[in-house]
Amino acid sequence: MSDPSAFRPRRFAVVGAGPVGCIVAAFLARGGHEVTLCDVVPELLAPALDPGIVLEGAESFRQAVTRTCPVVDDLAPWDPEVIFITVKANALPLIASALEGFLGPERYVVSWQNGIDTERELARTLGRARVMRAVVNYGCGLLAPGRVRIPFHHPPHYVQELDPAGRAAALAVAEALTACGLPTRHTDQIVSMVWRKTVMNASMNPVCALTRLTMSRAMSDPIVFAIVQALVQECIRIARANEILLGWDYFEEAMAYMRGAGDHKPSMLMDIEAGRRTEIDYINGKFIEYAERAGLDAPFNRTMRALVKGLESSLERKGAG
């Protein structure tokens, strides 16, 4: 095996041409890297080549990627050294199975996603040595295929390997992202960071999806705000019961962060508006799972999951009709 410290990736792939994937693909390509963008929806891929991905808002530029492909298996001939997974978490088992067929040694997969345990889902198939997890700190929405609005960008972002042997590779990924304009740091606290972010996602995303309110409107409505606050408190209890370190003043930090989020639609609301399935199972569903492990109940999270699942079903029936 070659010296891990010599790993300097130049060939990247991004699986998922939604807003999150378009952003990381555009930055990597602007940094001079070879970037293959993959998605099963052809309409999302076409603009990435011509005229290029357009970012607007907190970051603003246009950048074409090297190539696109519609199937994960098609990545094999290009042999990407690092593959970023930016799709909804419910697609992970299928993607991991496809990657397993061709992912070679010293090739890495980064879960660049929302939700708890997405990296574990990948590692279940690919092994821990190949998998990294990131926490991303930008808000985004897809205005049109290849056109992304970024209402806020609060770097740094963070990445960590699952296996200690992958530390040098994770440092190299962070260095490459930082050089491209996405300031990223290596951390050894990724689990805590994932939970800190997911508590807020679990408290805000389903509420906005169900009420169709933006984040600022949800936080300014006293009745809706009470539900958000109760979800935050319940999620914190579940995290602490599972010995997840959030910080003694995390509650105040989370509430202040969400109050300042602005007139922004979270991703779950955008999924519902587009008639897509959400990531509720990897967000509120995970708090229910971890509550059960600790012998706790999670009534607010159970309610949110049930209502969002019901809303998904109603949209599916409407589309079928």
N, C-alpha and C positions, 0 to 999 in steps of 0.2 A: 504494500500500500504506500502511496506517495505521502510526503510530509503534509499533514493537515494544515499547518500554518502557511503553506504555499497556495492554498485555495483562494483564487481570485476570480469569481464567476464573471463571465461575459455573455453567456447565452441564457436567457430567461424565457419562461413561458408564464402566461397568466390565464388561468381557467376561469372564465366568467367575464363577459363583456358588459356587465351592468356598471353602475356608477363607480363602485369601489374598485373594480378591476380596471376600468378605463383610466382611472387616476394613476394607479401604480404602473400600468403599462406605458402611459404617456410620459411619466417622469423617467422611467428606465430608458425608454427610447430616446428621450431628449438628452440623456446622459451618454449617449453613444453606444448603448448596448444593443445586442441582437434580441429582439422581443417578438415572440409568437403569441398572438391573442387567440384564445380558443373559446367557442361558444356554439351551442347547438342551434341557436337562432341566427340564420344568415343575415337578417336585417340589422342585427346589432353589430355585425362584423364589417359590413361593407364600408362605412365611413371611416373606419380605423386606418384604412389604406389610402383613401382619397375622399375627402381632402385632409383627413387626419382627425384624431381625437381633439375636440375643442373643450377646454376647461374655462369656466367663467366664475367670477366671484373672488374669493380669498386668494385663489391662484388663477392666473389667466394666460393661456397660451394655446397654440395648436401644434400637434405633433403626430406624425404618422408612425405606425409600428412597422416592423420588418415584414411580417407576413401574418396571415390568419389561417385558421383551420376550424372545421365544424365538429370534429370528433377528437376526444382525448387521445385515442390510439394513433391519430395522425401526427402527434408530437414526436413519436419515436425517431423518425429519420433526422430530426433537427437536434436531438440529444441535448435538451436544455439541462443546464447544470443546477438551476433552481427553478422550481415551479411554485407560483403563488396560487393558492386556491381562494377564490373570492366569491364563489357561488353560495346560495343559501345552504345552510347546514344540512337540510334534509336530503341533499343530493350526494352527501359524502360517501356512503357505502358504494354506490355505483362508480364514482370517480376513483376511489381508492382501488377498487378491483381492476379498473382499466389501467391505472398507473403501475400496478404490480406486474403487469405483463411485460413491461419494457424498462422500468426504472433501474439503471445500472448502479454500480458502486460509486461512492462519492458524489451522488446526486441527491438533492434535498427537496423536500416539500414543505412549504410554509402555509400554515392556516392563517390567512389574512382575513378573519371573519369575526362576526359577532357570535356570542353564545358561550356556554360553558361546555368543556370537554370535547370541542371539535377536534383538537389535536389528538385526543385519545381515540377518537373514531378512525382517524387516519392511521395511527400507530397500530391499531388492532390488525390491520391488513399489511401495512408497509414496514412495521417494526419501528421501535423508538429511535434507532440510530439515524433514520432518514428524515425525521419529522421535527419541525420547529413550530412555535406558536408566536403570534404577534398580537399586540394591542395597538389599534389604529385610532388616532385622535383627529379625525376630520369628519365633518358632516357633508353629505352629498345627495344629490338627486339627479335622475336622468331626465333631461328636458326633451331629448330625442335621441335616437341611436347615435352613439359617438359624441354626444354633446352633454356635458355634465356641469351642473351648478354646484359650487362649493361655498355654502354660506359661512363656514368657519373652518379654520385649520389651526389646531393648537398643538404643534410639535413640542417635544419629540414623540416619536412612536417607539415601540419597544419590541424586542424579539429575544427569544430564548430557545435553546435546544432542549429536547426531551432527554437525550442521553449525554452525559458529560463529555463523551468522546467527540461530540459535535460542536463543542464550544468554539473552536477556531473557525469553523464554517459559519456559525451564527454571527461571530464578530465580522467576518468578511461580508456577509449579507447586509449587516447594519452599516458597514463602511460604504458599500456600493449604493445603498439607498440614500445615505447622507450626501454622498458626492453628487447624486442626481437632483438634490433639492428636497428630499423627504427626510429630514433629520431623524435618525433612528439610533437608539442606544441598545446595547446588550444589557440584559438584566438577569438576575437570579431570583426575581420575585414575580415572575409572570403569572403564577396562579392567583396571587393577591390582586394583581392589576386586572386580570380578567374578571374576577369577582367584583371588584370595585366598579368596573364599567358595567357589568351585567346587572348589578343591583339597580342602577339607573335605567338601563334598557327595560328591565322587567317592570319597573314602576311607571315608566312613561310610555313606552311603545304600545302596549295593549290598550291603555286608556285612550290614547290618541286614535288608535285604530278603531275603537268602538264608538267614540264620540265624534270622530272626524275633525277634532280640534288640533290646531298646531300646538307646539310645546308651550309657547308663551301664553296662549289662550287657555290651555289646560291649567297652567300654574296660576293664572289670574282669576279663575273661576273658583270661588270658595268651596263649592260642593265637590267639584272634580278634584280640586287640590287636596281635599281630605282623603280621597281614595289614593292619590299618589303618595301622600305622606304615610298612610297605613301600609301600603306595599313596601315602601322603603324600610319601615320599621320591622315588618315581618321578614323581609329578605336579610336584614342585618342579624336578626335573631337566628335565622337558619345558618348563616355563614359562621357566626360565632359558635354555634353548637357543633359545627364541623371543624372547628379550630382553624378557620380561614382568617388571616389577619387583615383587617380592614383599616385599623387605626382608631384610636379612642374617640376622635372628633369627626369620624367619617360621616355621621348623619348630617351634621351642619354643612360639611363640605359638599355632600351630594345635593342637598336642598339648594344651596347657593348656586351650584353649577347649573342645575335645571332651571332655576329662576332666570339665569342669564343666557339660556339657550336660544332665545330669539324666536321669531315667527317662522319656525322651521318644522316641516313635516318629517317625523321619524320614518325609518324604512318600513316598519310594519304597516303604517297608514298608507304609504305609497304602494305597498304590495296589495292591500285590500282594494284600493282605488283601481289598481290595474287588474284585479281579478286573479291574483296569484296567491298560492299558498304561502304562509308566513313561516318564520323560524320559531314559533311559539314553543315548540317542544324542547328546543335548545336554550330557551330563555326562561320563561316561567315554569315550563315543564321540568327543568333541571332543579329549580328551587323546591318543587314538590318532591322530586326524587331524593334530594339531600335532606329534606325535612323528615321524610320517612326513615332514612338511615339513622337520624338522630332521635327518633321517637317523638317528633313534633308534628303538629298539624300545620297546614298552610292554606287557610280558607280564602285569603285574598288571591293568592296565586292560583288556587284551584278554580276560583270563579273567573279570573281573567282567561285562563286556558280554555275553560269550557265555553265561554262566550265567544272567544275568537275562533275556536274550532267550529262552533255553530254558525258563525258568520261566514267562514270559509265554505262550509257545506251549502249554505244558502246561495252563495255566489256561484258555486259549481253547478247547482241545479238550475239557476237562472241562465248560465251560459249554455247548458245542455238543452234548455228549452228554446 
